[in-house]
Amino acid sequence: MYASKLIFILYFILGFSYSTKAQLLNNIFEQKDSIYQNDTQTVRMHIEALNYIRNTEYFDMIEKGQTLFGVLLQLNSSFQPYKNILVKVGLQTRQDYGSTNFNTVQPVFSISIFKNKWRYNFGALQGTTNHGIIEPMYNIDRAITNRIENGFQSIYKSKTFFYNQFLVWNEPTYKTSTNQEKFTVGLVMDRKLFNSKIWDVSIPFNGTLAHRGGQLNGNPTPIFSRVNTAVGIKWSVNVNSKLKIRTENYWLFAADFSPNITQPYKNGNATWHTLSFMHNGFELMVNYWAGREFQSPVGSQLYTNFNPDNYEAYRQKQHIVMSRLMYTQQLYKGLKLDLRFEPFYTVEYKRFQYSYSIYLKLNLDRVLGKI
């Protein structure tokens, strides 16, 4: 009976979505700054404006819905003092519509060193969705709420291997403060086993560690150290010049290494399966999630087996079948539109829920001159 319900739900979602056109590509959030061979001693100005509306109509006890509606504006200047060094200085603001004040105003500063296929970032990282971590382990909303991530990052890129290791210093603590320090460590690896013009296969690995603690101020809030890992296999095929099919399958593990466990579950596991169709700017994705006692402090709360704001709201098992439709179009050079509709069914909650998002991103880059 349980299996037949799942088959029916999956069939319904496939039927609903395929008529319109799958792992989500978060190109709208990408940061692509880099060095230019002939730009030594050159100063550039960069303006990035990301208008967003993300509405989640969630009613489950694990996560309630919310609406993010506003604009992120970043203005920065970059300077390339040497052929392999990039310095960036600027300001990032976020304003949620309906408020006359800025939600955040942050400085942006980074020094990037390029060496062969390596890039080392100090200060502002190529963070959030740029890390390439799957959303159950790294919340996509962080591209709005935590747009600037500061710390250290090392990235390696080649035709067959991708490596990204980073440390995000989320919250500092001082001798006179009463809070605890918080940081997040991440590791992403992707090794291609086979690569051709038609199809490729790769083995990805994701890992995160979220920590809260410190010894300075005797804060009674419990210390925590929580780890998530995922290993999978990815396969994609270019059917023709317009149609691409991909599938990604992950096995996830969650563990709490805190001195005292304060959440409902210590260890957990999950599986995450994706089938994706891309055609002429449209992307259809079907996901299946099966989690048991799973938790992720920096992941999308939707996939966690308890509500971190209310530990009495928990569920030992969680099965989700999701359909996603996304359309991305570059309207003009530097101006991109991204539309998303994401209905899903939670088997334990026995109800369809959904979210939708609209993003409009403006990117302007101009050379100011040489120093």
C-alpha positions as CSV (number, residue, x, y, z in Angstrom):
1,M,0.0,0.0,0.0
2,Y,2.8,2.4,1.0
3,A,4.8,1.7,-2.2
4,S,1.7,2.1,-4.4
5,K,1.1,5.5,-2.9
6,L,4.6,6.6,-3.7
7,I,4.3,5.3,-7.3
8,F,1.1,7.2,-7.7
9,I,2.5,10.4,-6.3
10,L,5.6,10.2,-8.5
11,Y,3.5,9.5,-11.5
12,F,1.3,12.5,-10.8
13,I,4.2,14.9,-10.4
14,L,5.9,13.6,-13.6
15,G,2.7,14.0,-15.5
16,F,2.1,17.5,-14.1
17,S,5.6,18.8,-14.9
18,Y,6.7,17.1,-18.0
19,S,4.2,19.0,-20.2
20,T,6.1,22.2,-19.2
21,K,9.6,21.0,-19.1
22,A,16.0,19.3,-13.1
23,Q,19.1,19.2,-10.5
24,L,18.5,23.0,-10.1
25,L,21.2,25.1,-11.7
26,N,21.8,28.1,-9.4
27,N,23.5,30.3,-12.0
28,I,21.5,33.3,-10.9
29,F,23.6,33.4,-7.7
30,E,27.0,32.7,-9.2
31,Q,29.9,35.0,-8.6
32,K,32.4,34.8,-11.5
33,D,35.0,37.4,-10.7
34,S,38.5,36.3,-11.9
35,I,41.8,37.7,-13.0
36,Y,42.4,38.9,-16.6
37,Q,45.8,38.2,-18.3
38,N,46.2,41.8,-19.5
39,D,44.7,43.6,-16.5
40,T,47.7,44.0,-14.3
41,Q,47.4,47.4,-12.5
42,T,43.8,47.7,-13.8
43,V,40.9,48.9,-11.7
44,R,37.4,47.6,-12.4
45,M,34.0,48.6,-11.1
46,H,31.3,46.0,-10.5
47,I,27.6,46.5,-9.7
48,E,25.4,43.6,-8.8
49,A,21.7,44.0,-8.1
50,L,19.7,40.9,-7.2
51,N,15.9,41.5,-6.9
52,Y,14.2,38.6,-5.3
53,I,10.8,37.3,-4.2
54,R,10.8,33.8,-2.7
55,N,7.6,32.6,-1.2
56,T,7.3,29.3,0.6
57,E,3.8,28.1,1.3
58,Y,4.8,25.5,4.0
59,F,2.4,24.4,6.7
60,D,4.2,21.4,8.2
61,M,5.5,21.4,11.8
62,I,9.0,21.0,10.6
63,E,9.1,24.3,8.7
64,K,6.6,27.1,8.3
65,G,6.4,29.2,5.2
66,Q,7.8,32.7,4.8
67,T,8.3,35.4,2.1
68,L,11.6,37.0,1.2
69,F,10.9,40.0,-1.0
70,G,13.5,42.7,-1.6
71,V,16.8,43.6,-3.2
72,L,20.5,42.8,-2.7
73,L,22.8,45.5,-4.0
74,Q,26.6,45.2,-4.1
75,L,29.0,47.8,-5.4
76,N,32.7,46.9,-5.4
77,S,36.0,47.8,-7.1
78,S,38.6,45.3,-8.0
79,F,42.3,45.9,-8.5
80,Q,44.8,43.5,-10.0
81,P,48.2,44.6,-8.6
82,Y,50.0,41.6,-10.0
83,K,49.1,39.1,-12.7
84,N,47.9,36.5,-10.2
85,I,46.5,38.7,-7.4
86,L,43.0,40.1,-7.2
87,V,41.9,42.6,-4.5
88,K,38.2,43.5,-4.1
89,V,36.7,46.2,-1.9
90,G,33.1,47.3,-1.7
91,L,29.8,47.4,0.1
92,Q,26.8,45.0,0.2
93,T,23.3,46.0,1.2
94,R,20.0,44.1,1.6
95,Q,16.6,45.7,1.9
96,D,13.4,43.8,2.3
97,Y,10.5,45.7,0.7
98,G,8.0,47.1,3.2
99,S,10.8,48.4,5.4
100,T,12.4,51.8,5.0
101,N,15.6,50.5,6.6
102,F,18.3,48.2,5.3
103,N,18.2,44.7,6.7
104,T,22.0,44.5,6.4
105,V,24.9,46.8,5.3
106,Q,28.2,44.9,5.1
107,P,31.7,45.7,3.9
108,V,33.1,43.5,1.1
109,F,36.8,42.8,1.1
110,S,38.8,39.9,-0.4
111,I,42.2,39.0,-1.6
112,S,42.4,36.2,-4.1
113,I,45.6,34.4,-5.2
114,F,45.7,32.4,-8.4
115,K,48.3,29.7,-8.9
116,N,48.1,27.2,-11.7
117,K,44.6,25.6,-11.3
118,W,44.2,26.8,-7.7
119,R,42.5,29.8,-6.3
120,Y,42.8,31.0,-2.7
121,N,40.3,33.4,-1.3
122,F,40.9,35.4,1.9
123,G,38.0,37.5,3.3
124,A,34.7,37.4,1.2
125,L,34.4,33.9,-0.3
126,Q,32.7,32.6,-3.4
127,G,30.1,31.3,-1.0
128,T,26.5,30.0,-0.5
129,T,25.3,28.3,-3.6
130,N,28.7,28.8,-5.3
131,H,30.1,26.1,-3.0
132,G,28.2,23.4,-4.9
133,I,26.8,21.7,-1.9
134,I,23.4,20.0,-2.2
135,E,20.6,21.9,-0.6
136,P,19.7,19.4,2.2
137,M,23.2,20.3,3.5
138,Y,23.4,24.0,2.5
139,N,20.2,26.1,2.4
140,I,19.6,27.9,-0.9
141,D,18.1,30.8,1.1
142,R,21.5,31.6,2.3
143,A,22.2,33.2,-1.1
144,I,19.8,35.9,0.2
145,T,20.1,35.9,3.9
146,N,23.9,35.2,4.1
147,R,25.1,36.6,0.8
148,I,28.5,37.6,2.1
149,E,30.5,34.7,3.7
150,N,33.9,35.7,5.2
151,G,36.7,33.4,5.9
152,F,39.2,31.3,3.9
153,Q,38.7,29.2,0.8
154,S,40.8,27.1,-1.5
155,I,39.5,26.0,-4.9
156,Y,41.0,23.7,-7.5
157,K,39.4,23.2,-11.0
158,S,40.5,21.0,-13.8
159,K,38.6,19.1,-16.6
160,T,38.3,16.0,-14.4
161,F,38.4,17.2,-10.8
162,F,36.8,20.0,-8.6
163,Y,37.9,20.7,-5.1
164,N,36.5,23.4,-2.7
165,Q,37.5,23.7,0.9
166,F,36.3,26.6,3.0
167,L,36.0,28.0,6.5
168,V,33.2,30.5,7.1
169,W,33.5,32.5,10.4
170,N,29.8,33.1,11.1
171,E,30.0,34.9,14.4
172,P,33.0,36.1,16.5
173,T,33.2,36.3,20.3
174,Y,35.3,38.6,22.5
175,K,36.3,38.7,26.1
176,T,33.6,41.3,26.9
177,S,30.8,39.7,24.8
178,T,28.2,37.2,26.0
179,N,27.7,35.3,22.7
180,Q,29.4,32.2,21.5
181,E,31.6,31.9,18.4
182,K,30.1,30.1,15.4
183,F,31.8,28.8,12.3
184,T,31.1,26.4,9.4
185,V,33.7,24.3,7.6
186,G,32.9,22.7,4.2
187,L,34.5,20.3,1.7
188,V,33.3,19.7,-1.8
189,M,34.9,17.2,-4.3
190,D,33.8,16.0,-7.7
191,R,35.8,13.5,-9.7
192,K,34.8,12.8,-13.3
193,L,35.1,9.1,-14.2
194,F,34.2,9.6,-17.8
195,N,33.8,12.7,-19.8
196,S,32.9,13.2,-23.5
197,K,30.9,15.6,-25.6
198,I,27.8,13.4,-25.2
199,W,27.8,12.2,-21.7
200,D,29.8,12.1,-18.4
201,V,29.9,10.4,-15.1
202,S,31.3,11.7,-11.8
203,I,31.5,10.9,-8.1
204,P,30.7,13.9,-5.9
205,F,31.4,14.3,-2.1
206,N,30.0,17.0,0.2
207,G,30.9,17.6,3.8
208,T,30.1,20.2,6.4
209,L,30.9,20.9,10.0
210,A,28.9,23.4,12.0
211,H,30.2,24.5,15.4
212,R,29.1,26.8,18.2
213,G,31.2,27.2,21.4
214,G,34.2,29.0,22.8
215,Q,35.8,29.3,26.2
216,L,35.8,33.1,26.8
217,N,32.6,34.1,28.5
218,G,31.0,31.0,30.2
219,N,27.8,31.3,28.1
220,P,25.4,28.6,29.3
221,T,24.1,27.8,25.8
222,P,25.1,24.2,25.0
223,I,28.1,23.8,22.7
224,F,27.5,21.9,19.5
225,S,29.5,20.3,16.7
226,R,27.4,18.7,14.0
227,V,28.7,17.0,10.8
228,N,27.0,16.2,7.5
229,T,28.4,14.1,4.7
230,A,27.1,13.0,1.3
231,V,28.6,10.8,-1.4
232,G,26.9,10.1,-4.7
233,I,27.1,9.5,-8.4
234,K,26.1,11.9,-11.2
235,W,25.4,11.1,-14.8
236,S,24.4,13.4,-17.6
237,V,23.8,13.0,-21.3
238,N,23.4,15.5,-24.1
239,V,20.6,14.0,-26.1
240,N,20.9,16.8,-28.7
241,S,21.9,20.5,-28.9
242,K,18.8,21.5,-27.0
243,L,18.0,18.6,-24.6
244,K,20.1,17.5,-21.7
245,I,19.2,14.8,-19.1
246,R,20.9,14.4,-15.8
247,T,20.5,12.3,-12.7
248,E,22.2,12.7,-9.3
249,N,21.9,10.2,-6.4
250,Y,23.3,10.9,-2.9
251,W,23.6,9.0,0.3
252,L,23.8,11.3,3.3
253,F,24.9,10.9,6.9
254,A,24.4,13.2,9.9
255,A,26.2,13.0,13.3
256,D,26.2,15.2,16.4
257,F,29.5,15.2,18.2
258,S,28.4,17.7,20.9
259,P,29.4,17.1,24.5
260,N,25.8,17.0,25.4
261,I,23.1,16.2,22.8
262,T,20.3,18.7,23.0
263,Q,18.4,17.8,19.8
264,P,16.0,14.9,19.3
265,Y,18.4,12.8,17.3
266,K,22.2,12.1,17.5
267,N,22.8,10.3,14.2
268,G,20.8,10.1,11.0
269,N,20.9,9.2,7.4
270,A,19.0,9.9,4.1
271,T,19.0,9.4,0.4
272,W,18.4,12.1,-2.2
273,H,17.6,11.3,-5.8
274,T,17.2,13.7,-8.7
275,L,16.1,13.3,-12.3
276,S,16.6,16.4,-14.5
277,F,15.5,17.5,-18.0
278,M,16.8,20.7,-19.5
279,H,15.4,22.1,-22.8
280,N,15.7,25.6,-24.2
281,G,16.1,27.4,-20.9
282,F,13.5,25.3,-19.1
283,E,14.5,22.9,-16.4
284,L,12.3,20.1,-15.0
285,M,13.5,18.3,-11.9
286,V,11.9,15.5,-9.9
287,N,13.4,14.7,-6.5
288,Y,12.8,11.9,-4.0
289,W,14.0,12.4,-0.4
290,A,14.0,9.7,2.3
291,G,15.4,10.8,5.7
292,R,15.6,9.1,9.0
293,E,16.5,11.1,12.1
294,F,18.4,13.5,9.8
295,Q,19.6,17.0,10.8
296,S,21.7,19.7,9.1
297,P,22.4,23.0,10.9
298,V,23.1,24.9,7.7
299,G,20.9,22.9,5.3
300,S,17.4,23.5,4.1
301,Q,15.1,23.0,7.1
302,L,12.6,21.3,4.9
303,Y,14.7,18.1,4.9
304,T,15.5,18.1,8.6
305,N,13.5,15.6,10.8
306,F,12.8,18.2,13.5
307,N,12.2,21.9,13.9
308,P,15.3,23.6,15.3
309,D,13.1,26.3,16.8
310,N,10.9,23.8,18.6
311,Y,12.5,20.5,19.5
312,E,9.1,19.1,20.5
313,A,8.1,19.1,16.8
314,Y,9.9,16.2,15.3
315,R,9.3,13.2,13.0
316,Q,11.6,10.1,12.9
317,K,11.1,9.5,9.2
318,Q,10.4,11.9,6.4
319,H,9.7,11.1,2.7
320,I,9.3,13.9,0.2
321,V,8.5,13.7,-3.5
322,M,9.1,17.0,-5.3
323,S,8.7,18.4,-8.8
324,R,10.4,21.6,-9.9
325,L,10.1,23.8,-12.9
326,M,12.6,26.5,-13.6
327,Y,13.1,28.9,-16.5
328,T,16.2,31.0,-16.9
329,Q,16.6,33.6,-19.6
330,Q,19.2,36.3,-20.3
331,L,17.2,39.3,-21.3
332,Y,20.1,41.5,-22.1
333,K,23.8,41.3,-21.6
334,G,24.2,41.4,-17.8
335,L,20.5,41.1,-17.1
336,K,19.1,37.7,-16.2
337,L,15.7,36.4,-15.2
338,D,15.1,33.2,-13.2
339,L,11.6,31.8,-12.4
340,R,10.9,28.7,-10.2
341,F,7.8,26.8,-9.1
342,E,8.4,23.9,-6.7
343,P,5.4,21.8,-5.6
344,F,6.0,18.8,-3.3
345,Y,4.3,16.1,-1.3
346,T,5.3,15.0,2.2
347,V,4.2,11.4,2.7
348,E,4.0,11.7,6.5
349,Y,2.2,15.0,6.5
350,K,-0.1,13.8,3.7
351,R,-0.3,17.2,2.0
352,F,0.9,19.0,-1.1
353,Q,2.9,22.2,-0.4
354,Y,4.8,24.5,-2.8
355,S,7.1,27.5,-3.2
356,Y,7.8,29.9,-6.0
357,S,10.7,32.3,-6.7
358,I,11.4,35.1,-9.0
359,Y,14.9,36.5,-9.4
360,L,16.1,39.4,-11.6
361,K,19.8,40.0,-11.6
362,L,21.7,42.9,-13.0
363,N,25.5,42.6,-13.5
364,L,27.6,45.5,-14.7
365,D,31.3,45.4,-15.0
366,R,33.4,48.3,-16.3
367,V,37.1,49.1,-16.6
368,L,38.0,52.4,-14.9
369,G,41.6,52.4,-16.0
370,K,45.2,51.6,-14.9
371,I,47.1,52.8,-11.9
